[in-house]
């Protein structure tokens, strides 16, 4: 059976079940509702129907179709069960991608949140707070593609003795000549050396996201009563104690939301890697691997399995965020 047709059948069944449930609930509560209330509910259903239809066409149906494709071979002609999912956890390239995503997950999130939090506290105390925040936020307004191109020039490399067109190597070479004229600084191929190319890419991500995190934390910081901070200072608490004992506890919910948001984004990180290294030399990540399987290797089964795996990994994080918002709303 054609996979598209099978997806359509499953989607039709889901819609039929939803409609049936709605009808049963309506019949059950019909006697309890007045005519005006029924008309009001029907009017609400009429207005949300277009949005619900778009949701089905562009989200629900593609998700169902992707999951179905993940159980078939490269050209979707033969059912192969969980072989594509087995590939995710056994192939050396995929294992490298998973390891790199874990590296991004831990260090990108930790560094970005830490720097953003510290900058939020520091900029809150300076005279030109809005100017400083605007400058720090600027990278967040740049697209990932543009940021990748900019930093590709920053990391550009020429052999020792030649003119360095890369900003980082040029600055370090100049400093090396000044501090150590005899040996100087050996220019580094930052994106080609497996020892630190992943770290070079993570720095780009931190540079882009720190401004966004700073703005969120700054808004949360201003919600802490000034009287509470002043009282702590009067009681003899130093700034470090205030930071760890008052500021962080009061911002805990905001920090949690920001961390989960960064985790979701880092799990699907793609643009920076694609533009700067295309996943070569040990910098592969899950999303870039999915792209290659789909558009370079034309293996729809593996690409769909990787996409489904990403979705499955992201769902618990999203559910956690929704639960927190629900609890906060209830409180």
C-alpha positions, -999 to +999 in steps of 0.1 A: +000+000+000+012+035-008+026+052+023+009+085+015-025+067+013-018+048+045-010+081+062-042+096+049-062+067+062-046+070+097-052+107+097-089+102+087-093+077+115-079+102+140-102+130+128-132+106+129-123+097+165-121+133+175-154+142+158-170+111+174-158+121+209-171+157+203-205+144+192-208+120+222-199+148+246-224+171+229-252+145+231-243+138+267-244+174+278-272+185+254-299+184+281-277+204+305-271+232+281-294+260+270-298+267+233-278+299+235-248+280+250-250+254+222-250+281+195-221+298+212-201+265+212-209+259+175-197+294+167-165+288+185-160+256+166-167+273+133-140+299+140-113+275+152-120+250+123-097+267+098-068+268+123-075+232+132-075+222+095-041+239+089-028+221+120-039+187+106-025+194+071+009+209+080+017+192+114-003+161+122-002+146+087+035+152+081+043+137+116+023+106+108+038+102+074+073+107+087+068+079+113+055+056+087+084+063+063+109+055+091+099+019+089+106+015+052+138+013+031+156+041+013+130+045-015+100+036+007+092+004-012+099-023+014+090-025+051+122-031+072+109-026+107+132-010+132+164-012+110+166+025+105+163+031+143+190+005+149+212+024+124+209+055+146+225+037+176+250+016+158+264+036+129+297+053+138+287+085+120+254+087+139+271+080+172+295+108+165+266+131+158+248+120+190+280+127+210+284+162+194+248+170+202+254+160+238+285+182+239+263+211+226+236+202+250+257+204+281+283+231+274+264+254+251+235+256+275+257+259+306+279+286+291+251+306+275+229+306+307+259+315+329+271+344+308+236+356+302+228+356+339+260+373+349+256+400+322+219+406+333+231+413+368+260+435+357+242+455+331+214+462+356+238+483+376+254+505+349+242+539+337+238+530+300+220+498+306+198+500+275+227+507+252+248+478+266+219+454+263+212+465+227+248+459+217+249+425+234+215+416+218+226+425+183+239+390+174+205+375+182+190+396+154+214+380+128+203+349+110+222+317+117+234+316+081+248+351+083+264+343+117+280+312+102+295+332+073+308+360+096+325+335+119+339+315+090+359+347+082+368+351+118+383+315+119+399+317+084+434+303+083+465+307+062+498+289+068+524+306+090+543+333+072+514+343+050+490+372+057+462+361+080+428+372+067+410+355+097+404+380+125+413+355+153+445+343+137+455+379+127+450+392+163+468+362+179+497+364+154+501+401+161+500+396+199+525+367+194+550+389+176+548+416+203+551+393+233+574+366+217+592+380+186+614+348+182+587+322+180+554+341+177+521+324+174+514+294+152+482+301+132+455+275+138+430+260+114+402+263+140+375+246+119+398+218+106+413+206+138+392+180+155+406+189+189+387+222+190+365+226+160+334+217+179+343+242+206+348+269+179+312+262+166+298+262+202+313+297+207+293+309+177+261+295+192+269+312+225+276+345+208+243+344+191+221+333+220+236+352+249+218+384+240+184+367+240+191+350+273+203+383+288+170+401+279+149+373+294+169+372+326+170+410+328+132+412+328+130+385+355+157+403+376+136+435+376+108+415+392+128+410+423+117+436+450+144+462+454+135+464+491+145+427+495+179+433+480+185+465+501+175+446+532+200+419+525+228+445+520+218+462+553+220+429+571+256+426+558+253+402+529+278+407+501+270+407+464+280+371+459+258+360+487+229+381+474+234+365+439+233+329+451+208+332+480+183+357+466+187+364+429+190+328+417+162+314+439+138+341+427+148+336+391+147+297+393+115+294+372+128+317+345+162+299+344+143+266+340+123+279+311+153+294+294+173+261+299+145+240+284+142+264+255+179+263+247+178+225+250+151+222+224+170+245+201+203+228+205+188+194+198+179+206+163+209+228+158+217+228+121+225+261+103+258+269+120+272+235+114+259+233+078+274+267+068+307+264+086+318+227+083+288+208+068+294+182+096+329+173+083+360+166+105+340+153+135+315+182+138+284+162+126+251+168+145+218+150+143+199+176+122+227+179+097+229+141+094+192+140+088+196+166+060+224+145+044+204+113+045+174+130+029+190+153+003+225+139-003+220+101+001+183+101-008+176+076+020+141+086+030+138+058+056+169+068+076+161+105+073+126+099+086+138+078+115+163+105+125+135+131+123+112+108+144+140+103+169+145+140+173+108+145+178+107+118+205+136+134+223+121+169+222+086+159+234+095+153+271+112+187+272+082+204+257+059+185+280+079+195+310+076+232+300+039+229+295+035+213+329+054+241+345+033+267+328+001+249+338+012+247+374+022+284+374-012+293+359-030+272+385-011+289+413 
